[in-house]
């Protein structure tokens, strides 16, 4: 019995847990941040803004819930644009993807690289669940403490070549 309790405790320490409050904040804020890109018009196809959620197989249920949160909040419209949220397994990602922005769950380290490189090469925003992905090249993340902080990856802001409206730089914290 002790071995079972120890095993359950040990595996829970190393399992990937997602904070529902953080996900709700991201679902609410990330689409709005997409619109703060000064060159958003060059990243829209057929008057549609698209956000692709990239996930690993083990994160599929969480990715679907996150998509549902965004769909519920925005109801297929953001600003004056149509808005579509796509789900895409990291295994099926292709550098031919034409999404306006990308969101990466806590997928295994090297799996993120093709998405991040594609985002950089195409000047697309790459959001991450966790700001610790900044060392891998993600551009924007949120952090919840006593309030919500928008973090922008200071080391990669120029690499992405994305210019945001000036107000964004006042509300985001560069780390």
C-alpha positions as CSV (number, residue, x, y, z in Angstrom):
1,X,0.0,0.0,0.0
2,X,2.8,2.4,0.9
3,X,4.5,1.7,-2.5
4,X,1.2,2.6,-4.3
5,X,0.8,5.8,-2.4
6,X,4.4,6.7,-3.0
7,X,4.1,5.9,-6.7
8,X,1.0,8.1,-7.1
9,X,2.6,11.0,-5.2
10,X,5.8,10.7,-7.3
11,X,4.1,10.6,-10.6
12,X,1.9,13.5,-9.7
13,X,5.0,15.6,-9.1
14,X,6.3,15.0,-12.6
15,X,3.1,15.0,-14.5
16,X,2.2,18.0,-16.7
17,X,-0.4,20.0,-14.9
18,X,-2.2,22.9,-16.4
19,X,-3.6,25.8,-14.4
20,X,-7.2,26.4,-15.5
21,X,-7.1,30.0,-14.4
22,X,-4.0,30.7,-16.5
23,X,-5.6,29.0,-19.5
24,X,-8.7,31.1,-19.1
25,X,-6.6,34.3,-19.0
26,X,-4.6,33.1,-22.1
27,X,-7.8,32.3,-23.9
28,X,-9.1,35.8,-23.2
29,X,-6.0,37.8,-23.9
30,X,-4.0,36.0,-26.6
31,X,-6.4,36.7,-29.5
32,X,-6.5,40.4,-28.5
33,X,-2.7,40.5,-28.6
34,X,-2.8,39.2,-32.2
35,X,-4.6,42.3,-33.2
36,X,-1.9,44.5,-31.7
37,X,0.5,43.4,-34.4
38,X,1.0,46.5,-36.6
39,X,1.2,44.3,-39.7
40,X,-1.8,42.1,-39.0
41,X,-3.2,42.7,-42.4
42,X,-0.3,40.9,-44.1
43,X,-1.0,37.8,-41.9
44,X,-4.7,37.5,-42.6
45,X,-6.1,35.2,-45.3
46,X,-9.7,35.9,-46.6
47,X,-10.4,38.4,-43.9
48,X,-9.7,35.7,-41.3
49,X,-7.4,35.7,-38.3
50,X,-6.4,32.2,-37.3
51,X,-4.8,30.8,-34.2
52,X,-3.4,27.3,-34.3
53,X,-3.0,25.4,-31.0
54,X,-0.1,23.0,-31.2
55,X,-0.3,20.0,-28.8
56,X,1.1,16.6,-28.2
57,X,-1.2,13.5,-28.1
58,X,-1.3,13.5,-24.3
59,X,-2.5,17.1,-24.3
60,X,-5.3,16.6,-26.8
61,X,-8.1,16.9,-24.3
62,X,-6.7,20.0,-22.7
63,X,-6.1,21.5,-26.2
64,X,-9.8,20.9,-27.1
65,X,-10.9,22.6,-23.8
66,X,-8.6,25.5,-24.5
67,X,-10.1,25.9,-28.0
68,X,-13.6,25.7,-26.5
69,X,-12.7,28.5,-24.1
70,X,-11.5,30.7,-27.0
71,X,-14.4,29.9,-29.2
72,X,-16.9,30.7,-26.4
73,X,-15.2,34.0,-25.7
74,X,-14.9,35.2,-29.3
75,X,-17.7,33.4,-31.1
76,X,-15.7,33.3,-34.4
77,X,-15.2,37.1,-34.5
78,X,-12.3,39.3,-33.3
79,X,-12.4,43.0,-34.1
80,X,-13.6,43.3,-37.6
81,X,-12.2,39.9,-38.7
82,X,-13.5,36.4,-38.8
83,X,-11.6,34.3,-36.2
84,X,-10.9,30.6,-36.4
85,X,-9.1,28.5,-33.8
86,X,-7.4,25.3,-35.2
87,X,-6.1,22.3,-33.3
88,X,-3.0,20.7,-34.7
89,X,-0.9,17.8,-33.3
90,X,2.8,18.6,-33.2
91,X,3.4,15.5,-35.3
92,X,1.2,16.9,-38.1
93,X,2.8,20.4,-38.1
94,X,4.1,21.6,-41.4
95,X,6.1,24.6,-42.4
96,X,3.4,25.3,-45.0
97,X,0.9,26.3,-42.4
98,X,-0.5,29.8,-42.9
99,X,-1.9,30.6,-39.5
100,X,-1.8,34.2,-38.2
101,X,-0.4,33.0,-34.8
102,X,0.5,29.9,-32.9
103,X,0.0,28.6,-29.3
104,X,2.3,25.9,-27.9
105,X,1.3,23.7,-25.0
106,X,4.0,22.2,-22.8
107,X,5.1,19.8,-25.5
108,X,8.5,18.1,-25.2
109,X,11.4,20.5,-25.7
110,X,12.8,19.8,-29.2
111,X,9.3,19.2,-30.7
112,X,8.7,23.0,-30.3
113,X,11.6,24.0,-32.5
114,X,9.9,23.6,-35.9
115,X,6.9,25.7,-34.8
116,X,9.1,28.4,-33.3
117,X,11.3,28.5,-36.4
118,X,8.3,28.7,-38.7
119,X,6.8,31.5,-36.5
120,X,10.1,33.4,-36.7
121,X,10.6,32.9,-40.4
122,X,7.0,34.1,-41.2
123,X,6.9,36.9,-38.6
124,X,4.1,35.2,-36.7
125,X,3.5,35.4,-33.0
126,X,4.3,32.3,-31.0
127,X,2.5,32.2,-27.7
128,X,3.4,29.6,-25.1
129,X,1.6,28.2,-22.1
130,X,4.7,28.7,-20.0
131,X,7.1,31.6,-20.1
132,X,9.9,29.1,-19.4
133,X,9.7,28.4,-23.2
134,X,11.4,31.7,-23.8
135,X,14.7,30.0,-23.7
136,X,13.4,27.9,-26.7
137,X,12.3,31.0,-28.6
138,X,8.6,31.5,-27.8
139,X,7.6,35.2,-28.0
140,X,4.8,35.8,-25.6
141,X,3.4,34.2,-22.4
142,X,1.3,35.1,-19.4
143,X,2.2,34.8,-15.8
144,X,-0.4,34.9,-13.0
145,X,0.5,36.2,-9.6
146,X,-1.5,38.8,-7.7
147,X,-2.3,40.1,-11.1
148,X,-1.8,39.0,-14.7
149,X,1.5,39.8,-16.4
150,X,2.1,39.7,-20.1
151,X,5.7,38.6,-20.7
152,X,7.4,39.2,-24.0
153,X,10.7,37.5,-24.8
154,X,13.2,40.4,-24.9
155,X,15.9,38.2,-26.5
156,X,13.7,37.3,-29.4
157,X,11.6,40.3,-30.1
158,X,13.9,41.5,-32.9
159,X,14.3,38.0,-34.3
160,X,10.6,37.7,-34.9
161,X,10.5,41.1,-36.6
162,X,7.1,41.8,-35.3
163,X,6.2,45.4,-34.5
164,X,3.4,45.9,-32.0
165,X,1.3,49.0,-31.5
166,X,3.1,51.2,-28.9
167,X,0.6,50.6,-26.1
168,X,1.5,46.9,-26.1
169,X,5.1,47.7,-25.1
170,X,3.7,49.7,-22.1
171,X,1.6,46.8,-20.8
172,X,4.0,43.9,-21.5
173,X,6.9,43.1,-19.4
174,X,10.1,42.2,-21.3
175,X,12.1,39.4,-19.7
